[in-house]
């Protein structure tokens, strides 16, 4: 079984990122190359070894290329396994109109699915990542002896045609033989030469943070998971894993799922004002009966990771009793 942080992979990261200050490196490179991140590396390798052997290669590849979202999915798997389940990663689950690939599938007599998201990333992050990775791949295909720094705010503005055109413009510029420190601005992107040498273009990408903190965005993510997997006609659980920079807590998640906790007052026939706190009927569970349950995971709490599970009392497809009991005491 290949390690995520194999010697070959670390050597590749060192070649690509050693000349870049740590705060300019992607998170996976910082974890791989910084001595004080040894505990992080060991934890990730331990998590990977617990997976089904057939799921390890794909998860390893995704961790290297889409670390933040994939690490969240890996954390969800640990919680599932700690609760006694045997999750499988992204199987093709058939339904009437085709197949869907939830992050985790729990088989057995009463199968159910769990799909994860990172709470704190903007909803357009995946589109940004997809576009950015294609731009990087096109630049790396250029046969020219340069390492360049790419600064781009929003890669979603580049469609397939403009990504191809952007790479051609960069290639034409590199054919003019720019020196280290030279740069060019193309639309909303900037390219700067940082190193001379090699037989193809290497790319160092500098990105802004895409962080959200609003409960409304949490609700949209939970609702999107329920809607996507509702056609499977089986229990669906959505798992939210806190991004390490997001300011979201358990209370926020509970309000989003169960409804806003509000103080409601009324006047009795005798003229007395009475009041109490109650949940409003504006929670995700009340709106999405196809969401059977939800999990909140904060792996970054200093004393102990937080894992909290809520079941939807009005769910169209209920989780088996055994699964409910295990999820209620799940831990990381």
C-alpha positions in Angstrom: 0.0 0.0 0.0 1.5 3.3 -1.1 1.8 6.0 1.5 0.2 9.4 0.9 3.5 11.0 1.9 5.7 8.6 0.0 9.4 9.5 -0.5 8.7 10.0 -4.2 5.8 12.4 -3.6 7.7 14.4 -1.0 10.7 14.7 -3.4 8.3 16.0 -6.0 6.8 18.6 -3.6 10.3 19.6 -2.5 11.3 20.2 -6.1 8.2 22.2 -6.8 7.8 24.2 -3.6 11.2 24.5 -1.8 11.8 27.9 -3.2 8.4 29.2 -2.2 7.8 30.6 1.3 5.6 28.3 3.5 2.6 30.7 3.4 2.6 30.5 -0.4 2.4 26.7 -0.6 -0.8 24.7 -0.8 -1.8 23.1 2.5 -0.8 19.6 1.4 2.7 20.8 0.6 3.0 22.5 4.0 1.9 19.3 5.8 4.3 17.2 3.7 7.4 19.4 4.0 7.3 21.1 7.4 9.0 19.2 10.2 6.5 20.3 12.9 3.6 18.7 10.8 4.8 15.2 11.5 1.8 14.4 13.7 -0.5 15.5 10.9 1.3 13.2 8.4 1.1 10.3 10.8 -2.6 10.9 11.4 -3.5 11.0 7.7 -1.5 7.8 7.0 -3.3 6.1 9.9 -6.7 7.2 8.6 -5.9 5.9 5.1 -4.8 2.5 6.4 -8.2 2.0 8.0 -10.0 2.3 4.6 -11.1 -0.6 2.4 -7.9 -1.5 0.4 -9.7 -0.9 -2.9 -10.5 2.7 -1.8 -7.0 3.7 -0.8 -5.5 4.5 -4.3 -8.3 6.9 -5.2 -8.4 8.6 -1.8 -4.6 8.9 -1.9 -4.7 10.6 -5.3 -7.5 13.0 -4.2 -5.7 14.0 -1.0 -2.7 15.0 -3.1 -4.7 17.0 -5.6 -7.8 18.3 -3.7 -6.7 18.1 -0.1 -9.1 20.3 1.8 -12.4 18.7 0.6 -10.9 15.1 0.5 -9.5 15.4 4.0 -13.0 16.2 5.2 -14.4 13.1 3.5 -11.6 11.0 5.1 -12.5 12.4 8.5 -16.2 11.4 8.0 -15.0 7.8 7.2 -13.1 7.7 10.5 -16.3 8.7 12.4 -18.3 6.0 10.5 -15.7 3.3 11.2 -15.5 4.3 14.9 -19.3 3.9 15.0 -18.9 0.3 13.7 -19.7 0.8 10.0 -17.7 -0.3 7.0 -18.0 2.6 4.5 -17.0 2.3 0.9 -15.9 5.3 -1.1 -17.8 6.7 -4.1 -19.4 3.5 -5.3 -21.8 3.8 -8.3 -25.3 3.4 -6.7 -28.0 2.8 -9.3 -31.4 4.4 -9.5 -34.1 4.6 -12.2 -32.4 7.3 -14.3 -28.7 6.2 -13.9 -26.1 6.2 -11.1 -25.0 8.4 -8.3 -21.7 8.3 -6.4 -22.1 9.4 -2.8 -19.0 9.9 -0.8 -19.7 6.9 1.5 -22.0 4.0 1.2 -23.0 1.8 4.1 -24.2 -1.6 2.9 -26.0 -4.4 4.6 -29.7 -5.3 5.0 -30.7 -1.6 5.2 -28.1 0.4 3.1 -27.8 4.1 3.4 -25.5 6.8 2.1 -23.5 9.7 3.6 -22.2 12.7 1.6 -19.8 15.2 3.1 -19.0 18.8 2.6 -16.5 21.2 4.2 -18.4 23.8 6.2 -16.6 27.1 5.5 -15.8 26.8 1.8 -17.8 28.8 -0.7 -20.3 26.9 -2.8 -18.5 27.9 -6.0 -15.2 26.6 -4.6 -15.5 23.3 -6.6 -16.0 25.2 -9.9 -13.1 27.4 -9.0 -10.9 24.4 -8.3 -11.9 22.6 -11.5 -11.2 25.6 -13.7 -7.9 26.3 -11.9 -6.6 22.8 -12.2 -7.3 22.8 -16.0 -5.4 26.1 -16.3 -2.5 24.7 -14.4 -2.5 21.5 -16.5 -2.4 23.6 -19.7 0.4 25.7 -18.5 2.5 22.7 -17.4 2.1 21.2 -20.9 4.1 24.1 -22.3 7.7 23.1 -23.2 9.6 26.0 -21.8 12.3 26.3 -19.0 10.3 28.3 -16.5 8.7 28.1 -13.1 6.0 30.7 -12.9 3.8 32.1 -10.2 0.1 32.2 -11.1 -2.2 34.6 -9.1 -5.8 34.3 -9.9 -8.8 35.6 -7.9 -11.7 33.7 -9.5 -11.0 30.9 -12.0 -14.7 30.3 -12.6 -14.8 33.3 -15.0 -12.7 31.2 -17.5 -14.7 28.8 -19.6 -13.1 26.0 -21.6 -12.3 28.2 -24.6 -10.9 31.1 -22.5 -8.7 28.6 -20.5 -7.2 27.4 -23.7 -6.7 31.0 -25.0 -5.1 32.0 -21.7 -2.5 29.2 -21.9 -1.7 30.2 -25.5 -1.1 33.8 -24.4 1.2 32.7 -21.6 3.1 30.5 -24.1 3.6 33.4 -26.5 4.9 35.5 -23.7 7.3 32.9 -22.5 8.6 32.6 -26.1 9.9 36.2 -25.7 12.3 34.8 -23.0 11.3 36.9 -19.9 13.7 37.0 -17.0 13.1 36.2 -13.3 10.8 38.8 -11.8 9.2 39.6 -15.1 5.4 39.4 -15.1 2.4 39.8 -17.3 -1.3 40.5 -16.5 -3.9 38.7 -18.5 -7.4 39.7 -17.6 -7.9 38.9 -13.9 -4.7 36.8 -13.7 -1.1 37.6 -13.3 1.9 35.4 -14.3 5.4 36.0 -12.9 8.6 34.2 -13.6 10.2 32.9 -10.4 12.8 30.3 -11.6 14.7 29.5 -14.8 15.4 25.9 -15.7 13.7 22.6 -16.5 12.1 21.3 -19.7 8.5 22.4 -19.1 6.6 25.0 -17.2 6.1 24.5 -13.4 3.3 26.5 -11.8 3.1 27.9 -8.3 -0.5 29.0 -7.6 -1.3 31.7 -5.2 -5.0 31.8 -4.2 -7.2 34.0 -2.0 -9.2 32.3 0.8 -12.8 31.3 0.0 -14.3 31.2 3.5 -17.9 31.6 4.5 -19.4 31.8 8.0 -23.1 32.3 7.4 -25.7 29.7 8.6 -27.6 30.3 5.3 -24.7 28.8 3.4 -24.7 25.8 5.7 -28.4 25.3 5.0 -27.9 25.4 1.3 -25.2 22.7 1.5 -27.4 20.4 3.6 -30.3 20.9 1.3 -28.2 20.3 -1.8 -27.0 16.9 -0.4 -30.6 15.9 0.4 -31.9 16.9 -3.1 -29.0 15.2 -4.9 -29.5 11.8 -3.3 -33.3 11.8 -2.8 -33.8 9.7 -6.0 -32.0 6.8 -4.4 -35.1 6.2 -2.1 -33.0 5.2 0.9 -31.7 7.0 4.0 -29.4 9.9 3.3 -27.1 11.5 5.9 -25.2 14.8 5.2 -21.9 15.3 7.1 -20.5 18.8 7.6 -16.8 19.0 8.5 -15.6 22.4 9.9 -13.0 24.2 7.8 -10.2 25.2 10.1 -10.7 28.9 9.4 -14.5 28.9 9.5 -16.3 30.5 12.4 -19.2 28.0 12.7 -20.2 26.1 15.9 -22.6 23.4 17.0 -25.3 25.9 17.9 -25.2 27.3 14.3 -25.6 23.8 12.9 -28.4 22.9 15.3 -30.4 26.0 14.4 -29.9 25.4 10.7 -31.2 21.8 11.0 -33.9 22.0 13.7 -35.1 25.6 13.2 -34.1 28.9 14.8 -34.5 29.1 18.5 -36.7 32.1 19.3 -38.6 33.6 22.3 -42.3 33.6 21.6 -44.7 35.6 23.8 -48.5 35.8 23.8 -51.3 37.3 25.9 -53.7 35.1 27.9 -57.4 35.8 28.1 -56.8 37.3 31.6 -54.3 39.8 30.0 -51.2 38.1 31.3 -48.2 38.0 29.0 -46.5 34.6 28.9 -43.6 33.5 26.8 -41.3 30.6 26.1 -38.5 29.7 23.8 -39.3 27.4 20.9 -38.0 26.3 17.5 -39.4 28.1 14.5 -40.4 25.9 11.6 -37.6 27.1 9.3 -35.0 24.3 9.7 -33.6 22.1 7.0 -35.2 19.0 8.4 -38.7 20.5 8.2 -38.1 21.5 4.5 -36.2 18.4 3.3 -37.9 15.2 4.5 -35.5 13.3 2.2 -32.6 14.1 4.6 -32.6 11.4 7.2 -29.9 12.8 9.4 -26.9 15.1 9.7 -23.5 15.0 11.3 -21.4 17.9 12.5 -17.7 17.4 12.9 -15.2 19.9 14.3 -11.8 18.1 14.2 -9.9 21.2 15.4 -11.3 21.7 18.9 -8.3 21.8 21.1 -9.4 19.5 24.0 -11.3 17.0 21.9 -12.9 16.8 18.5 -16.7 17.5 18.4 -19.0 15.0 16.7 -22.7 15.6 16.9 -25.5 13.7 15.1 -29.1 14.7 14.6 -31.9 12.5 13.1 -34.8 14.0 11.2 -38.0 13.1 13.1 -40.0 13.5 10.0 -37.7 11.8 7.5 -39.2 10.0 4.6 -36.6 7.3 4.9 -35.6 6.5 8.4 -32.2 5.2 9.4 -32.2 1.7 11.0 -32.5 1.7 14.8 -29.0 0.2 15.1 -27.5 2.9 12.9 -29.2 5.7 14.9 -27.9 4.3 18.2 -24.3 4.1 16.9 -24.3 7.5 15.2 -25.6 9.1 18.5 -22.4 8.1 20.2 -20.0 8.4 17.2 -16.6 10.0 17.8 -13.4 10.9 16.0 
